Amino acid sequence: MRLKTKLAALLGLMALPLSASAAVIGGTYYAPQYDYAEFFAATDGRNFQVILAGNPFPGLDPGGVARDLLPLMQAAKPRPALTFTYDDPVERPRPYYRLVLIFNPTLDLGSNAVCNGTTRLRPGQPGLFYVYAVYCRNDQVLSETTAWTQATAPNDPRIGQLFREMFQVVWNDSPAYPRLNGRRNAP
């Protein structure tokens, strides 16, 4: 085999892991109260509210972007048989679980503020889909992460992949995250 052919094959193999994942997942936080079994019980067979703040594609209509993102989220949903919705509940449930997705948040925006209804945005970068995801129960943060990928439109397949990877982080079902009472996170 010629050196050029070997080098090309080696470079191709090195690029495989980079292309296998479209998204980059940033830092992650789980509150001591985080409990996957609680999430499963609260969402299985129910609607689960997603609140959007900001527009990841400033040149496009935010309503159209939201409409296009919902089926991508639904296709990437975690294990419970939940249905994502943007609709506000008729009556605020107690506890009030929700996922807040903030596109292009300011760097000083914390998850405690998000669960209390605060959002602060900064201008987005063209071609970059950047989201801050916060899972809340009432005004308490249960988990958070950031994720980003290159994308220019809401129908970009990389966004669906980002949601799949991000949801696995936001709702981690690993037994390495024990519940407060000492049992494992298994529904």
N, C-alpha and C positions, 0 to 999 in steps of 0.2 A: 504494500500500500504506500502510496506517495505521502510525503509529509503534509502537503496541503490537504489531502483528503482526510488524513487522520486528525489534523487540527480542526477542520470543519466539523467533523463528527463529534469531537470533544466539545467544541463550542456549542453545538446543537444540544448535546446532552446537558450541558451546564445551564442552558436557557430553559429547559423543561420545567424545573420547579418554579421559575419565575412566571411562566405563562399558566401554570396550573391554578394559581390563585390570582384573581383579578383585584381583590381588595387588600388593603392594608388595615389591620386592626390596631388601634392605638392602645393607650393605657386602659386598664380595667380596674374597677372598684366594686367590691361586694360589701354591703353593710353586714354587721354581725347578725342582723335580723333576716338576712336573705335566706330563703328557703324554697327550693325548687318544688317541693311537694305542695307548698302553699300556692305557688303560681299555678301548678297543674290543677289543683282542686278549684281554684277561683276562676279558671278560664275554660276548662274542658266542657265542650258543648255550649259555650256562651260567646256572645259578642265581647270583643276586647277593644277598648278605645285607643286609638293612636292620635296624638295631637301633633300637627306639623307647625313649625315656626320657620319662617324664611322661605326662600325659593332657590333651590339648587341651580336653576337655569333662569337667570334674571331676564333673558330675552324672550322667555315663553310665558304664557298665561299661567299664573299659579294654580288656578282651578283645574286646568287641563293637566298640569304636571301632577297634582295630587291625584286626579282620577287615574292617570297612567301608572302611578307608583303603587296604588292599592293592590292590583292583581299581582304585581311582582312580590309584594310583601306576603300576600296570601299564599302564593306558590312556594315561598321560602319559609313559611311559618314553622314554629317549633312543634314538638310532638303533640301537645294537647289538641283536641278537635275544636279549636277556637276559630272565630271569624273576626278578622280585623275590620274595624269601622272607624270613620271619622266622626260619627254622630255623637253628640252629647247624650248621656243617659237622661231619660225623662226625669228621674229623681236621682240625685247624687247618691250612689251606693256607699255603704260603710262596711268594710273598708273600700276605698275608691282606688282601684288599680288602673294604671294606664302606662302607656309608653309615650314619651315625648321625644320627638325627633326634631332637632334644631339644625338647620342647614346654615353653615358658615357662622357659627357663634363667635362672639368676642372671646378672646383668650382668657379673660378674667371671669367668665361666667361659670359658676359652680353648680353642681347638681342640686344642692339644697335650695338654691334660688329657683331652679327650674321646677322642682316639685312644689314650690310655693307660687308658681305662675309667672315668674320673671323670665323674660328672654331678651337678649341683646345680640344684635347681629352685626356683622362686618361685611363689606363687599366680598362677593365670591370671586374666585379665579376662573376665567373661562376654561372649559374643558376638564375641570376638577369637581367631582361630586364629593363633598365633605359633609359628614353628618355626626352630630353628637347625640347619642341615644341614652336616655335616662328612664329607668323603670321605677315608677313611684307607687307607693301605697299611702294614700292620704297625702300628707305633706312630707313624708319620709322617703329618702332615697333608699332603694334596695340594691340596685346595681347601675353601673354606667360604663360606657366605653365610647370611643370615637372610631370612625372608619372612613376611608376615602379610597377613591379609584378614579381613573381617567374616564370621563364620559361627557358626551356633548348633548345628549337627549335622554328623556326618561325611559325610552324603550331600549336603551343600550343593554345588552345581555350582561355586561359587567356589573350593572346595578343589582340585578337579580342575584348574582353570585355574592355580591357584597352583603345583601340582606341575609342570605343563607349563613354566611360566616359570622356576621354580626349577631344574629339571633342566637347562635350557639354560644356566644360569649355572654350576651345580656342575660339569657336564661340557661345558665350552666347547670346541667343535671348530673355532674360528676359527684360521686360519693366522697370526693375529697373536701366537699363543702358541707360539713355536718350541721344539722339543725341545732338550735339552742338547747333543746332537751336531750341532746346526745344521739338521737336517731339519725340515720342517713337520709339523704334527699331522694327517696324513691317513692313514687306515687303508689 
